[in-house]
Amino acid sequence: MNIFQIVIFSIISCIIVILLKSVGSELYSMVIIAAGIVVTIFIIETIGTSTAFFKELYGKWGIDGTVTSVIAKCIAISYLVEFGVGFCDDAGLKSLSDKIVLAGKVAIFALSLPILKNIFEIIDKVLAQ
């Protein structure tokens, strides 16, 4: 499913939630949960095609799997952090969402240290010549 369909589905879900809230129905929370699950499934499908692209990079072009693995993990961390922050902000827990952002930044920094080490090794080899 492409982004256009996901956005249209989400807008329709929002309209349904607003209508259910206006008539006093408690079913709106179920619609929110169902819509979240459906959008998450669509996102997982998209991640599957991205994974296939990374596998092609490994095999066809001989790109080092370590670098692309770190990049993929950093992207995944950033999406998870964004999801958690949005959830906490919606719940009115700004201080907790700030901690999630900090934890995400530290995790990405720690994850990128091997790449930083490789860069310094390359610089050292170039300067030694």
Disulfide bonds with the S-S distance in Angstrom:
none
